[in-house]
Amino acid sequence: FVPKTREWKQITAELLPKVRPLKSKNFEEVAIALDKYATKIGDEKYTHFQIEAAELFARLSAEELAAFEGYDEMSGEDKAATKEKLEKKYQKQLQMKLVYDFFGRSAMVGFIEHSEADAAKEILELFEDNNIALFRKYKLFHYYSGTHFQAIEPEAYQNFILDFIDAARVNPKQAYQKKFILEVNGSVMERIRHSVSTGIEDKGIINHQGGTIFIGADGKLEHREHSPDDGITYCLPFAYDPNAKCEMWLRFLSTSLVPVDETGKEIPDWESIAILQEYVAYCFLPKYVDYFIYLYRLGANGKSVFLSVIEALFDESAVSRLNLVNMKDHQLDALSGKLINIASEIPSGAYLTEQIATLKSMVVGEPIPINPKNRDPYVLRRPPKMLMAGNEELKGGGTDDGLRRRIITIAFDKQIPV
């Protein structure tokens, strides 16, 4: 199979050359000034630009008409109406290009003024015209990559805004103003809807490179093509293969989880192996599970290998690595939008009262208020599944029966010599 995911850099590289010059607030006055100036001096260069603009307009219109679905089947009257609509769409942008080309950017600095709202509108139309769906979640900008909605870090999003401002030939005096940049940035975010799908967290869904699996209440599997309508924010890095075998994986588990019976014989702990397999299967689903796995015993026993293999099964965007020691304050923001959190090797002797209280709240399903750095506070309602490892039992206030009932403790007793 060939993964269909498109990276943000690839999408922006395709979009930026399509950015049209932004229309000035005082566009009519600028166009009149251009006409008067050109007429007064009788500049032949202006006539050349008019011809160039007409040719560019004809080419752009022809390209869009060719891509316009159902255009060839339209009646003559509908074709004329569609062509007129396209003419209005391009006319002012092309005239604006004339203005810039004729006067030069520096000469127009004091005369052209651009609107933040117009810039935001152009950005949103740029994505819409190129069939790239958007939404926001936890104040983060998401774009549809072809398989899922991918979150973009605030820095990458702002860099795109800056690139757009340059490509749209915004007045330099405005383009370098922090206020203009922030208002364009904020206006775009305000116009992007929140998650496009409702109740996605409660469904049995596994999104992989080959499509999306929907698991019905009766356990039946339904395979569908990827769709932005599902609002999924992750994609596994492999395609589903119903015939795949995991003989090496089972051999690893059966030789690592081997307690010694009363006769001194090592017997694979098939019950613990089945529990681990079932819990990992739940990790692929966005559905809530009120348990977490804690692997313990001294080192060199396979705990880290187990966690590394599980992490490799997930797309990087679906995994957080927040250690229990850091599970507090703004650092909890690392858990948002993740399917699984892998915390390896909790320090020995650590007394984690505050962190265990937070862990307990998440495991029992309580909303967690989070105040991230440089972003607005929000509430985390769907924490990831927790896989943790340490050399000894958890210590700290709050490790009462309420939490212990939700800990699935798996002992890796066998030390494997290096």
C-alpha positions as CSV (number, residue, x, y, z in Angstrom):
1,F,0.0,0.0,0.0
2,V,1.0,3.6,-0.4
3,P,0.3,5.9,2.5
4,K,-2.0,8.8,1.5
5,T,-1.0,11.2,4.2
6,R,0.2,14.6,3.1
7,E,2.6,16.5,5.3
8,W,2.0,20.2,6.2
9,K,5.1,21.3,4.3
10,Q,3.8,19.6,1.1
11,I,0.4,21.3,1.5
12,T,1.8,24.8,2.1
13,A,4.2,24.4,-0.8
14,E,1.2,23.7,-3.0
15,L,-1.0,26.5,-1.6
16,L,1.4,29.5,-1.4
17,P,1.9,29.8,-5.2
18,K,-1.9,30.1,-5.6
19,V,-2.2,33.0,-3.2
20,R,-3.8,36.1,-5.0
21,P,-2.7,39.7,-4.3
22,L,-4.8,41.0,-1.5
23,K,-7.3,43.7,-2.4
24,S,-6.7,47.1,-0.8
25,K,-9.4,48.7,1.3
26,N,-9.1,51.7,-1.0
27,F,-8.8,49.6,-4.1
28,E,-11.0,51.9,-6.3
29,E,-9.0,54.9,-5.5
30,V,-5.7,53.0,-6.3
31,A,-7.1,51.9,-9.6
32,I,-8.3,55.4,-10.5
33,A,-4.9,56.8,-9.6
34,L,-3.2,54.2,-11.8
35,D,-5.4,55.1,-14.8
36,K,-4.9,58.9,-14.3
37,Y,-1.1,58.5,-13.9
38,A,-0.7,56.2,-16.9
39,T,-2.9,58.4,-19.1
40,K,-1.1,61.6,-18.0
41,I,2.4,60.3,-18.9
42,G,1.3,58.1,-21.8
43,D,3.4,55.2,-20.5
44,E,3.5,52.3,-23.0
45,K,4.4,50.0,-20.1
46,Y,0.9,50.3,-18.7
47,T,-0.6,49.0,-22.0
48,H,1.8,46.1,-21.9
49,F,0.7,45.3,-18.3
50,Q,-3.0,45.4,-19.4
51,I,-2.3,42.8,-22.1
52,E,-0.3,40.7,-19.7
53,A,-3.2,40.8,-17.1
54,A,-5.7,39.9,-19.8
55,E,-3.6,36.9,-20.8
56,L,-3.2,35.8,-17.2
57,F,-6.9,36.2,-16.6
58,A,-7.8,34.1,-19.6
59,R,-5.4,31.3,-18.5
60,L,-6.6,31.2,-14.9
61,S,-10.2,31.2,-16.0
62,A,-9.7,28.4,-18.5
63,E,-7.9,26.3,-15.9
64,E,-10.6,26.8,-13.4
65,L,-13.4,26.2,-15.9
66,A,-11.6,22.9,-17.0
67,A,-11.6,21.8,-13.3
68,F,-15.2,23.0,-12.7
69,E,-17.3,19.8,-12.2
70,G,-20.1,19.4,-14.7
71,Y,-19.2,22.5,-16.7
72,D,-19.2,20.6,-20.0
73,E,-22.7,19.3,-19.4
74,M,-24.1,22.8,-18.6
75,S,-26.5,24.7,-20.8
76,G,-25.1,27.7,-22.7
77,E,-26.9,30.1,-20.3
78,D,-25.4,28.3,-17.2
79,K,-21.9,28.3,-18.8
80,A,-22.1,32.0,-19.4
81,A,-23.2,32.6,-15.8
82,T,-20.4,30.5,-14.5
83,K,-17.8,32.3,-16.6
84,E,-19.1,35.7,-15.4
85,K,-18.8,34.5,-11.8
86,L,-15.1,33.6,-12.5
87,E,-14.5,36.9,-14.2
88,K,-15.6,38.8,-11.1
89,K,-13.5,36.5,-8.9
90,Y,-10.3,37.2,-10.8
91,Q,-10.8,40.8,-12.1
92,K,-9.9,42.8,-9.0
93,Q,-7.0,40.5,-8.0
94,L,-5.5,40.9,-11.5
95,Q,-6.0,44.7,-11.4
96,M,-4.3,44.7,-8.0
97,K,-1.4,42.9,-9.6
98,L,-1.2,45.6,-12.2
99,V,-1.0,48.2,-9.5
100,Y,1.9,46.5,-7.8
101,D,3.8,45.8,-11.0
102,F,3.3,49.3,-12.3
103,F,4.1,51.4,-9.3
104,G,6.3,49.0,-7.4
105,R,5.8,48.1,-3.7
106,S,7.7,50.9,-2.2
107,A,5.9,53.7,-4.1
108,M,2.5,52.4,-2.9
109,V,3.3,51.9,0.8
110,G,1.6,55.1,1.8
111,F,-1.4,54.6,-0.4
112,I,-2.5,51.0,-0.1
113,E,-4.2,49.7,3.1
114,H,-5.2,46.1,3.7
115,S,-7.9,44.6,5.9
116,E,-7.2,41.8,8.4
117,A,-10.6,40.4,7.7
118,D,-9.9,40.2,4.0
119,A,-6.7,38.4,4.7
120,A,-8.4,35.9,6.9
121,K,-11.1,35.3,4.4
122,E,-8.6,34.7,1.6
123,I,-6.7,32.1,3.7
124,L,-9.9,30.2,4.5
125,E,-11.0,30.3,0.8
126,L,-7.5,29.1,-0.2
127,F,-8.0,25.9,1.8
128,E,-11.6,25.5,0.8
129,D,-10.8,26.0,-2.9
130,N,-8.2,23.2,-2.6
131,N,-10.5,20.8,-0.7
132,I,-8.4,20.8,2.5
133,A,-10.7,20.5,5.5
134,L,-9.8,22.4,8.7
135,F,-10.9,22.3,12.3
136,R,-9.5,23.3,15.7
137,K,-9.3,21.4,19.0
138,Y,-7.7,22.4,22.2
139,K,-7.0,25.8,20.5
140,L,-4.8,24.0,17.9
141,F,-5.1,24.3,14.1
142,H,-5.8,21.0,12.4
143,Y,-5.7,20.2,8.7
144,Y,-7.0,17.1,7.0
145,S,-3.9,15.2,5.7
146,G,-5.8,12.6,3.6
147,T,-6.1,10.0,6.4
148,H,-6.8,12.1,9.5
149,F,-6.7,15.6,11.0
150,Q,-3.2,16.5,11.8
151,A,-2.5,19.1,14.5
152,I,-0.1,21.9,13.7
153,E,2.1,23.5,16.3
154,P,1.4,27.2,16.9
155,E,4.8,28.1,15.5
156,A,4.2,26.3,12.2
157,Y,0.8,27.8,11.9
158,Q,2.1,31.4,12.4
159,N,4.9,30.8,9.9
160,F,2.2,29.9,7.3
161,I,0.4,33.2,8.2
162,L,3.6,35.1,7.6
163,D,4.3,33.3,4.3
164,F,0.7,34.1,3.2
165,I,1.1,37.8,4.1
166,D,4.2,38.0,1.9
167,A,2.6,36.0,-1.0
168,A,-0.5,38.2,-0.8
169,R,1.7,41.4,-1.2
170,V,0.4,43.0,1.9
171,N,1.5,46.6,2.5
172,P,4.9,46.2,4.2
173,K,4.0,48.7,6.9
174,Q,1.2,46.4,7.9
175,A,3.0,43.1,7.2
176,Y,5.6,43.9,9.8
177,Q,3.1,45.1,12.4
178,K,2.5,42.6,15.3
179,K,-1.1,43.8,15.6
180,F,-1.9,43.0,11.9
181,I,-0.3,39.5,12.1
182,L,-2.0,38.6,15.4
183,E,-5.4,39.7,14.1
184,V,-5.1,37.7,10.9
185,N,-4.0,34.7,13.0
186,G,-6.8,35.1,15.4
187,S,-9.5,35.7,12.8
188,V,-8.6,32.5,10.9
189,M,-8.8,30.5,14.1
190,E,-12.1,32.0,15.1
191,R,-13.7,31.1,11.8
192,I,-12.5,27.4,12.0
193,R,-15.1,25.2,13.5
194,H,-14.4,22.8,16.4
195,S,-14.3,19.1,15.8
196,V,-16.3,18.2,12.7
197,S,-17.7,15.0,14.3
198,T,-19.6,14.5,17.5
199,G,-19.4,11.5,19.7
200,I,-16.3,10.1,17.9
201,E,-14.8,9.3,21.3
202,D,-17.6,6.9,22.1
203,K,-17.3,4.9,19.0
204,G,-15.3,1.8,18.3
205,I,-13.0,3.2,15.6
206,I,-9.5,2.2,14.4
207,N,-8.0,4.5,11.8
208,H,-5.1,2.9,9.8
209,Q,-3.3,3.6,6.5
210,G,-5.7,1.4,4.5
211,G,-8.9,3.0,5.8
212,T,-11.1,3.2,8.9
213,I,-12.5,0.2,10.8
214,F,-15.8,0.8,12.6
215,I,-16.6,-1.8,15.3
216,G,-20.3,-2.3,15.9
217,A,-22.0,-3.1,19.2
218,D,-22.2,-6.7,18.1
219,G,-18.5,-6.8,17.4
220,K,-18.8,-6.8,13.6
221,L,-16.2,-4.9,11.6
222,E,-17.1,-2.4,8.9
223,H,-14.3,-1.0,6.6
224,R,-14.6,2.4,5.1
225,E,-12.5,4.8,3.1
226,H,-10.9,7.7,5.0
227,S,-13.1,10.7,5.4
228,P,-12.8,14.1,7.1
229,D,-16.4,13.7,8.2
230,D,-15.2,11.2,10.9
231,G,-13.1,13.9,12.6
232,I,-10.3,11.4,13.5
233,T,-7.0,13.0,14.7
234,Y,-4.6,10.1,14.3
235,C,-3.7,7.4,11.9
236,L,-1.8,4.2,12.7
237,P,1.5,3.9,10.7
238,F,0.5,0.6,9.1
239,A,-2.4,-1.0,7.2
240,Y,-4.7,-3.6,8.8
241,D,-3.9,-7.2,7.8
242,P,-6.4,-9.7,9.2
243,N,-4.0,-12.6,8.3
244,A,-1.0,-11.1,10.1
245,K,0.7,-13.3,12.8
246,C,2.5,-12.3,15.9
247,E,4.5,-15.4,16.7
248,M,7.7,-13.5,17.8
249,W,5.6,-11.2,20.0
250,L,3.9,-14.1,21.8
251,R,7.2,-15.9,22.2
252,F,8.6,-12.7,23.8
253,L,5.7,-12.5,26.2
254,S,5.7,-16.2,27.1
255,T,9.4,-16.1,28.0
256,S,9.2,-12.8,29.9
257,L,6.1,-13.4,32.0
258,V,7.1,-16.7,33.6
259,P,6.5,-17.0,37.3
260,V,8.0,-20.0,39.2
261,D,5.5,-22.4,40.6
262,E,5.8,-24.4,43.9
263,T,7.9,-27.0,42.2
264,G,10.4,-24.4,40.9
265,K,9.2,-24.8,37.3
266,E,8.7,-21.7,35.1
267,I,5.3,-21.6,33.5
268,P,4.1,-18.8,31.2
269,D,1.5,-16.5,32.8
270,W,-1.1,-16.8,30.1
271,E,-3.7,-14.9,32.1
272,S,-1.4,-11.8,32.4
273,I,-0.4,-12.1,28.7
274,A,-4.1,-12.1,27.7
275,I,-4.8,-9.1,29.9
276,L,-1.9,-7.1,28.3
277,Q,-3.1,-8.0,24.8
278,E,-6.7,-7.0,25.6
279,Y,-5.6,-3.7,27.1
280,V,-3.3,-2.8,24.2
281,A,-6.3,-3.5,21.9
282,Y,-8.3,-1.0,23.9
283,C,-5.5,1.5,23.4
284,F,-6.3,1.6,19.6
285,L,-9.8,2.8,20.4
286,P,-10.8,6.4,21.5
287,K,-13.3,4.9,23.9
288,Y,-12.7,5.5,27.6
289,V,-11.3,2.7,29.8
290,D,-11.2,3.2,33.6
291,Y,-8.0,1.1,34.2
292,F,-4.3,1.6,33.7
293,I,-1.4,-0.9,33.4
294,Y,1.6,-0.8,35.7
295,L,4.6,-3.0,35.0
296,Y,7.1,-3.5,37.8
297,R,10.0,-5.4,39.2
298,L,13.8,-4.8,38.9
299,G,15.3,-4.1,35.5
300,A,16.6,-6.3,32.7
301,N,13.3,-8.1,32.6
302,G,11.6,-6.9,29.4
303,K,9.4,-4.0,30.6
304,S,11.2,-1.4,28.4
305,V,11.1,-3.8,25.4
306,F,7.3,-4.2,25.9
307,L,6.7,-0.5,26.1
308,S,9.0,0.2,23.1
309,V,7.1,-2.3,20.9
310,I,3.7,-0.8,21.9
311,E,4.9,2.7,21.2
312,A,6.0,1.7,17.7
313,L,2.5,0.5,16.9
314,F,1.1,4.0,17.1
315,D,1.6,7.1,15.0
316,E,3.8,9.6,16.9
317,S,1.0,12.1,17.1
318,A,-1.1,9.6,19.1
319,V,1.5,9.0,21.8
320,S,2.5,11.1,24.8
321,R,5.5,10.2,27.0
322,L,4.6,12.1,30.2
323,N,6.3,10.5,33.2
324,L,4.3,10.3,36.4
325,V,6.8,12.6,38.1
326,N,5.8,15.4,35.7
327,M,2.1,14.7,35.7
328,K,1.1,18.1,37.1
329,D,0.5,21.8,36.2
330,H,1.0,22.9,32.6
331,Q,2.9,19.7,31.7
332,L,-0.5,17.8,31.5
333,D,-1.0,19.6,28.2
334,A,1.1,16.8,26.6
335,L,-1.7,14.4,27.1
336,S,-4.3,16.2,25.0
337,G,-5.5,14.4,21.9
338,K,-3.4,11.3,22.6
339,L,-4.5,7.6,22.5
340,I,-1.8,6.3,24.8
341,N,0.6,7.7,27.4
342,I,3.8,5.6,28.0
343,A,5.7,6.5,31.2
344,S,8.7,4.3,31.6
345,E,10.8,3.8,34.7
346,I,9.2,5.8,37.5
347,P,12.1,6.8,39.9
348,S,12.6,4.5,42.9
349,G,11.5,6.0,46.2
350,A,9.5,8.8,44.5
351,Y,6.6,10.0,46.8
352,L,4.1,11.3,44.3
353,T,1.1,12.6,46.2
354,E,0.0,15.4,43.8
355,Q,0.7,13.3,40.7
356,I,-1.1,10.2,41.9
357,A,-4.1,12.4,42.8
358,T,-4.1,13.7,39.2
359,L,-3.7,10.1,37.9
360,K,-6.6,8.9,40.0
361,S,-8.8,11.7,38.7
362,M,-8.0,10.8,35.1
363,V,-8.5,7.1,35.6
364,V,-11.9,7.5,37.2
365,G,-13.0,9.8,34.4
366,E,-13.0,13.2,36.0
367,P,-12.4,16.3,33.8
368,I,-8.9,17.7,34.2
369,P,-8.4,21.5,34.0
370,I,-5.2,22.3,32.1
371,N,-3.5,25.7,31.8
372,P,-0.9,25.3,29.0
373,K,1.8,27.8,28.3
374,N,1.0,30.5,25.8
375,R,-2.5,29.2,25.2
376,D,-5.9,29.5,26.8
377,P,-6.9,27.0,29.6
378,Y,-9.1,24.1,28.7
379,V,-10.6,20.9,30.2
380,L,-9.2,17.5,29.3
381,R,-12.2,15.1,29.2
382,R,-10.7,12.2,27.4
383,P,-7.3,11.3,28.8
384,P,-5.2,8.7,27.0
385,K,-4.8,5.1,28.2
386,M,-1.9,4.8,30.7
387,L,1.0,2.3,30.4
388,M,3.6,2.8,33.2
389,A,6.6,0.9,34.4
390,G,8.8,1.1,37.6
391,N,10.9,-1.0,39.8
392,E,8.6,-0.9,42.8
393,E,5.0,-0.2,43.8
394,L,3.6,3.4,43.6
395,K,3.9,5.4,46.7
396,G,2.1,8.6,47.8
397,G,-1.1,9.9,49.2
398,G,-4.1,8.8,47.2
399,T,-3.0,5.2,46.5
400,D,-6.2,4.1,48.2
401,D,-8.7,1.4,47.2
402,G,-10.3,3.8,44.7
403,L,-7.1,3.9,42.7
404,R,-5.9,0.4,43.4
405,R,-9.1,-1.1,42.0
406,R,-8.1,0.5,38.7
407,I,-4.5,-0.5,38.6
408,I,-3.7,-3.7,36.6
409,T,-0.3,-4.7,38.0
410,I,1.8,-7.0,35.8
411,A,5.0,-8.4,37.3
412,F,7.9,-9.0,35.0
413,D,9.7,-11.4,37.4
414,K,12.3,-12.9,35.1
415,Q,15.6,-11.1,34.7
416,I,17.2,-11.7,31.4
417,P,21.1,-11.7,31.5
418,V,22.7,-9.3,29.1
